[in-house]
C-alpha cells in the first residue's frame, strides 16, 4: 500500500477505515484535492469566490446538492473517502470525524480544489529541490497582506506556501508550475517576504519551517488553505473540510491538469 | 471614432445612443465580451455550467445580483453600455432593445464571457490569416455533435467557429491561441468536419461561409454562442444577452488575458 497503489484501492482502504493518515506520497502521480462542503444557499457565492481567486482556489470538481460521487473519481463517495474530515458550525471547529454520512444531506454542495502535491512532483522531476520533502516536513505556509477578491460573505487574506531555491532553480520552477494552472500555477511572489507582509520566514502560520541555504531565495505559491480561512470566516451554520494533509485522492493524473 | 477610441469613450457613445452597431474592430486591443443576464436563482447553475465548460464559456466577470458596474470596466453600466440587447422569456425571443434599464432588477446576475476577437488580433499579429476578417464577413459558426458538460438546467451542444489555414499556420495558431485561455484558448479540433458532426462547411449554422483554399484545413475553436444556446434552452422566465456582434467592450487589454 502507499506510493504505488491505485486511487480506487486507496479510497477503498480509507472507506473501510484501514487508512486513516495523511495522503502525502500515496498513489503518486494522481491528483489530490482540498475538500469544502457547504449548504446550497451559499454555493453560488463560494463558487464565485473560487472563480475570482483561481490561484488559491482552482476548481477541480463541484458536486451539486446532495451528490456524493465526484466526476473526477467515478465510484468514489465524498462522504467516506477522505481519511479525516473537519466540522465547523458557525465558523467554530467542532472536531474531526472519519466520515460525514450523518452530517451530509440533500442540500450540501461539495467543492474539490487543486493542491500543490501535483506540482511538487513535477518540480522534483525537473530537478528543482522541494525542501519540505527533503526534510520530511509539512510545507511552510504564511498568511500574507494580500487580500483575495471577495464574493458575497466570502473573503480572506491570501495564504501562500514557500519553497526556498536558487534564482536559477526559481526560473525553472516558474516554467514548470505555469503548466499546472489547476494546482495553483505559477508563483505569486519571489524574494522579499516583507513585500507580501511576512515578517519572519522561520515562523510560518501553518506547517513547519524549513532551512533556507545561502544563495537561495524564497518562492511563494498561492495555497488552498486560503479557501479554508474563507469558509470558516463566513460563519455558515455547517461547513465540512478535509483535515490538513488528509486529502481526497482522485482518478485524474497530474498531467491531466497541465495547460500545455 | 472606431478603431482607435478608448473603451470608456466607446461605451459613452453607446450609452448615449450614438453608437448602435456591431463592435467588431472598435477599440482595438481591448477585450470584448459576451453578455448573459439571468435571475439570481439560476446563477449557481449557470456559473457551474461555465466552470465545467471553460473553452466555450470563459468567465471574465460576474456581476452579483442587481449590480450594474463590471469589475473589468469601472464606471461602466451593464444595463446601457451594450449596443443591442436580446430579450428572451421562457426561452422565446421577445425582441431587441437598446438598453435594459426597465428589465434589470435587483435580482439579475450578469455574466461577461470571453469572445474570440482577442485571439483574432493575436493571430493576425503572428502572421496567421483570419479569412473572415479578410473577406469582411461574420465568422462561420457550426453546431457540433459534441455535448457540453451539463449543470442543473443548463446543457447545450458545443458550438464552434472555423478558420481555414495551412497545417503550418495551424501549428502557429495552436501556439498563439493557447496563451488566450480566457478567450476560448487552443482549438478543439482540426481537419475532418465530420468527426465533430459538421456535414457541410459551406452551410454554417450561424455567420457566413468563407473560402477554403487548396492545401488549407479547417481549424475549430469553441464559441461563445454555446452559452446563448444553453440559456435559451433552459426556458428561464427572463434572460437577456447581447445581440450577436454587439459586444460589451471592457477596459482589459487583450494581453491581460494571456496565461504565458
Interface residues (C-beta under 8 A of the other chain):
Chain A: X40 X43 X44 X47 X48 X51 X52 X59 X62 X64 X71 X149 X151 X152 X178 X181 X259 X260
Chain B: X40 X43 X44 X47 X48 X51 X52 X59 X62 X64 X71 X149 X151 X152 X178 X181 X259 X260
